[in-house]
Each structure stands twice: as C-alpha cells, then as structure tokens.
Amino acid sequence: MGRRKPQVQNGFVLFDVVYEDGSQRSNRKVPAVELGGLDGDEPARTHIEMQDRKISEMSGTPPARIKTIVRARKSADTGSQKAIMIRKAN
C-alpha cells in the first residue's frame, strides 16, 4: 500500500456579504487556503475587507461596513451546503 498524500485545498470559497447599509454582494471569492484553520471562516472577513478597501480606493467611495458573512450555498444540482454565519466582531 502506498502512502496517502495530504490533500491540498485549491480554488476559492464563495461568500455572500451583507453590509450595515442593507446592501448585499453575492459570491465573493476567498482563497480556500486562507480558511479552515482554528479560526474557521473568520479570515474570510479580513480578506473581503481588504478587497473592499481596494475597490473603494479605485472608485473613490468609502467602503461599507460588513454586517454578516455567510458561505454561499451550492447550487441545487451539486447538493446543498449549510450556511455558516460569521458573527460581527465587536
């Protein structure tokens, strides 16, 4: 029997983001390698906030504050995935 190689997480995990002003952005990409440690999905907030800062610098508008982040559900043809909420950091 051969040794099993450790599985490498490639690709992205998609998140739906709701902002404090009530707006919503769907399918925000976060690299899978940034997730899954002891912090769970909390690094996704940091990554998305960094994306928002870059976008706001280019557009000249202030970034909106994130209210909640939820993993995007998989489509019906690939099965369902339980949504995971990241609580707002106080």
Secondary structure, DSSP 4 states (H G I P E B T S, - for coil): -PPPPPPP--SEEEEEEEETTS-EEEEEEEEGGGSSSTTTTHHHHHHHHHHHHHHHHHHTSPPPPEEEEEEPPPPGGG------EEPPP-
